């Protein structure tokens, strides 16, 4: 089991999203724990203010350190060791499937969600173990990125998905994009599913899936093939495919 603690100005956002579907069912089953703490509740300001102007000047407001620090202290009180602490930031390393697997090994993670123009640097220096970004762009706050990371990490926890194959065959896990998927009906608006999928020949189906994953990756994300763990058979197939196309 893994526990996620989120420090945020908007805890209701998390319950609305993560309280549903797979993550919601995983929590109900006791496979994951999620707690969403309102930073504003810990503000010593009589108006519960959590931001102020930056000393350096410029536009925007910065989240002050006191409410975040006190919220963190309350959430981690009684912990035998400091939980792994993540600050969602556009300055962080870009999140990927490898990082999701890595984070799933922790038994507890605290996420700090900034807002406005960011948080006081002292909070990062004192509390944060790593900064994570979900892409090279800027959002209004860290809430959506934190939800993204929690969702992706939760899928790596044993029992959350129906089987391990549910995520091992997905895009990025194996270093390739996923092969095309089909369901009922077998024919839709004149388009039939590939005959191989109803052939009953499991070995040939697995070969088809692997080759389709290679083709999909080649067409959509050829950069991934540089680091993907390719077999000699994979390389031979790609070479022949390139010749034909």
C-alpha positions as CSV (number, residue, x, y, z in Angstrom):
1,X,0.0,0.0,0.0
2,X,1.1,3.6,-0.6
3,X,-0.2,6.8,1.0
4,X,-0.4,10.1,-0.8
5,X,-0.6,13.4,1.2
6,X,-1.3,16.5,-0.8
7,X,-0.8,20.0,0.5
8,X,-2.9,22.4,-1.6
9,X,-5.1,25.5,-1.5
10,X,-7.8,23.5,-3.4
11,X,-8.3,20.0,-1.7
12,X,-11.8,19.7,-3.2
13,X,-10.3,19.4,-6.7
14,X,-8.6,16.2,-5.7
15,X,-11.6,14.5,-4.2
16,X,-13.6,15.3,-7.3
17,X,-11.1,13.7,-9.6
18,X,-9.2,11.0,-7.7
19,X,-12.2,10.0,-5.6
20,X,-13.6,8.4,-8.7
21,X,-12.8,5.5,-11.1
22,X,-9.7,3.4,-10.5
23,X,-8.1,5.5,-7.8
24,X,-11.3,5.8,-5.9
25,X,-11.9,2.1,-6.0
26,X,-8.3,1.4,-5.0
27,X,-8.8,3.7,-2.0
28,X,-12.0,1.9,-1.0
29,X,-10.2,-1.4,-1.3
30,X,-7.4,-0.2,1.0
31,X,-4.7,-0.4,-1.7
32,X,-3.9,3.3,-1.5
33,X,-4.5,6.1,0.9
34,X,-5.1,9.7,0.0
35,X,-5.3,12.7,2.2
36,X,-5.8,16.3,0.9
37,X,-4.9,19.1,3.3
38,X,-5.8,22.7,2.9
39,X,-2.7,24.9,3.4
40,X,-5.0,27.9,4.2
41,X,-6.2,26.2,7.3
42,X,-2.7,26.6,8.8
43,X,-2.2,30.2,8.0
44,X,-1.3,32.3,11.1
45,X,-2.7,35.4,9.3
46,X,-6.0,36.5,10.7
47,X,-7.4,36.6,7.2
48,X,-6.0,33.2,6.3
49,X,-3.8,34.8,3.7
50,X,-1.2,32.5,2.2
51,X,0.6,34.7,-0.3
52,X,2.6,38.0,-0.5
53,X,4.6,40.2,-2.8
54,X,8.0,38.9,-3.8
55,X,11.0,40.8,-2.3
56,X,12.5,41.0,-5.8
57,X,9.6,42.8,-7.2
58,X,7.9,41.8,-10.4
59,X,4.4,40.6,-11.2
60,X,2.5,38.0,-9.3
61,X,2.3,36.8,-5.7
62,X,4.4,34.2,-3.9
63,X,3.1,31.6,-1.4
64,X,4.5,32.4,2.1
65,X,6.5,29.7,3.9
66,X,4.7,29.6,7.3
67,X,1.3,28.0,6.2
68,X,3.1,25.4,4.0
69,X,5.6,24.5,6.7
70,X,3.0,24.2,9.5
71,X,0.7,22.1,7.2
72,X,3.6,19.8,6.4
73,X,4.5,19.5,10.1
74,X,0.9,18.6,10.9
75,X,0.7,16.0,8.2
76,X,4.0,14.3,9.0
77,X,3.7,14.5,12.7
78,X,4.5,11.1,14.2
79,X,6.3,9.7,11.1
80,X,9.2,7.5,11.9
81,X,11.1,9.0,9.0
82,X,10.6,11.9,6.7
83,X,8.2,11.0,3.8
84,X,9.4,11.4,0.3
85,X,8.4,15.0,-0.6
86,X,7.6,16.2,-4.1
87,X,7.1,19.8,-5.3
88,X,5.2,20.1,-8.5
89,X,7.1,22.7,-10.5
90,X,7.8,23.5,-14.2
91,X,11.5,23.6,-13.1
92,X,11.4,20.0,-12.2
93,X,12.5,16.9,-14.1
94,X,9.8,15.9,-16.6
95,X,7.6,13.1,-15.3
96,X,7.6,9.8,-17.3
97,X,6.6,6.1,-16.8
98,X,10.1,5.3,-15.4
99,X,9.6,7.9,-12.6
100,X,6.0,6.5,-11.9
101,X,7.5,3.1,-11.3
102,X,10.2,4.6,-9.1
103,X,7.8,6.6,-7.0
104,X,5.6,3.5,-6.5
105,X,8.3,2.0,-4.4
106,X,7.8,4.5,-1.6
107,X,5.3,3.8,1.1
108,X,4.4,7.5,1.5
109,X,4.7,10.6,-0.6
110,X,3.8,14.1,0.2
111,X,3.0,16.5,-2.6
112,X,3.3,20.2,-2.2
113,X,1.2,22.2,-4.7
114,X,2.3,25.7,-5.4
115,X,0.0,28.4,-6.7
116,X,0.2,32.0,-8.0
117,X,3.9,32.6,-9.0
118,X,5.3,29.8,-6.9
119,X,6.4,29.2,-3.3
120,X,9.1,30.8,-1.1
121,X,12.4,29.1,-1.9
122,X,13.0,28.2,1.7
123,X,10.2,25.7,1.6
124,X,11.8,23.9,-1.3
125,X,15.2,24.0,0.4
126,X,13.9,22.7,3.8
127,X,11.3,20.2,2.8
128,X,11.4,19.0,-0.8
129,X,13.3,15.9,-2.0
130,X,12.6,16.4,-5.7
131,X,10.8,18.7,-8.1
132,X,8.6,17.2,-10.8
133,X,7.1,18.7,-13.9
134,X,4.6,17.1,-16.3
135,X,5.9,19.1,-19.3
136,X,7.6,22.1,-20.5
137,X,4.8,24.5,-19.9
138,X,3.3,26.5,-17.0
139,X,0.0,25.9,-15.3
140,X,-1.9,28.0,-12.8
141,X,-1.0,25.7,-9.9
142,X,0.4,22.3,-9.0
143,X,-2.9,20.6,-8.5
144,X,-3.4,19.2,-12.0
145,X,0.2,17.9,-12.2
146,X,-0.1,16.3,-8.8
147,X,-3.3,14.5,-9.8
148,X,-1.6,13.3,-12.9
149,X,1.4,11.8,-11.0
150,X,-0.8,10.2,-8.3
151,X,-3.0,8.6,-11.0
152,X,0.0,7.2,-12.8
153,X,1.8,6.0,-9.7
154,X,-1.4,4.3,-8.3
155,X,-1.6,2.1,-11.4
156,X,1.8,0.6,-10.5
157,X,0.5,-0.6,-7.1
158,X,-0.2,-4.3,-7.0
159,X,-3.9,-5.0,-7.1
160,X,-5.0,-1.6,-8.3
161,X,-5.4,-2.8,-11.9
162,X,-7.0,-6.2,-12.8
163,X,-3.7,-7.7,-13.7
164,X,0.0,-6.7,-14.1
165,X,-0.5,-7.1,-17.9
166,X,-2.9,-4.1,-17.8
167,X,0.0,-1.7,-17.4
168,X,2.9,-3.7,-18.7
169,X,1.4,-3.6,-22.2
170,X,0.6,0.1,-22.1
171,X,2.4,2.8,-23.9
172,X,5.8,3.8,-22.5
173,X,6.1,0.9,-19.9
174,X,8.1,-1.3,-22.2
175,X,9.8,1.7,-24.0
176,X,7.4,1.5,-26.9
177,X,4.0,2.9,-27.6
178,X,1.1,0.5,-27.3
179,X,-0.2,-1.6,-30.2
180,X,-3.7,-0.8,-31.7
181,X,-6.7,-2.0,-29.6
182,X,-10.1,-3.2,-30.9
183,X,-13.4,-4.4,-29.4
184,X,-16.9,-5.3,-30.5
185,X,-18.3,-5.1,-33.1
186,X,-15.9,-7.0,-35.4
187,X,-17.0,-4.7,-38.3
188,X,-17.9,-1.0,-37.9
189,X,-18.9,1.2,-40.8
190,X,-17.2,-1.1,-43.2
191,X,-14.0,-1.4,-41.2
192,X,-13.1,-4.8,-39.9
193,X,-10.7,-5.7,-37.1
194,X,-7.4,-7.4,-38.2
195,X,-8.1,-11.1,-38.9
196,X,-5.1,-12.2,-36.8
197,X,-7.0,-11.1,-33.6
198,X,-9.7,-13.8,-34.1
199,X,-7.3,-16.4,-35.4
200,X,-6.9,-18.1,-32.0
201,X,-3.1,-18.4,-32.7
202,X,-1.7,-16.9,-29.6
203,X,1.9,-16.8,-30.6
204,X,1.1,-15.1,-33.9
205,X,-1.1,-12.6,-32.1
206,X,1.8,-11.7,-29.7
207,X,4.1,-11.3,-32.7
208,X,1.5,-9.0,-34.4
209,X,1.1,-6.9,-31.2
210,X,4.9,-6.5,-30.9
211,X,5.3,-5.5,-34.5
212,X,2.3,-3.1,-34.3
213,X,3.9,-1.5,-31.3
214,X,7.1,-1.0,-33.2
215,X,5.3,0.5,-36.2
216,X,3.2,2.8,-34.0
217,X,6.3,4.0,-32.1
218,X,8.2,4.5,-35.4
219,X,5.4,6.7,-36.8
220,X,4.4,8.7,-33.8
221,X,7.5,8.8,-31.5
222,X,10.6,7.6,-33.5
223,X,12.8,9.2,-30.8
224,X,11.8,6.5,-28.4
225,X,13.3,3.8,-30.5
226,X,16.8,5.1,-29.7
227,X,16.4,4.0,-26.1
228,X,13.8,1.2,-26.3
229,X,15.1,-2.3,-25.5
230,X,14.9,-3.8,-29.1
231,X,15.7,-7.4,-29.9
232,X,17.6,-8.4,-33.0
233,X,14.2,-9.6,-34.4
234,X,12.7,-6.1,-33.7
235,X,15.6,-4.4,-35.5
236,X,15.3,-6.7,-38.5
237,X,11.5,-6.1,-38.7
238,X,12.0,-2.3,-38.6
239,X,14.7,-2.4,-41.2
240,X,12.4,-4.4,-43.6
241,X,9.4,-2.1,-42.8
242,X,11.4,1.0,-43.6
243,X,12.4,-0.5,-46.9
244,X,8.8,-1.2,-47.8
245,X,7.5,2.2,-46.7
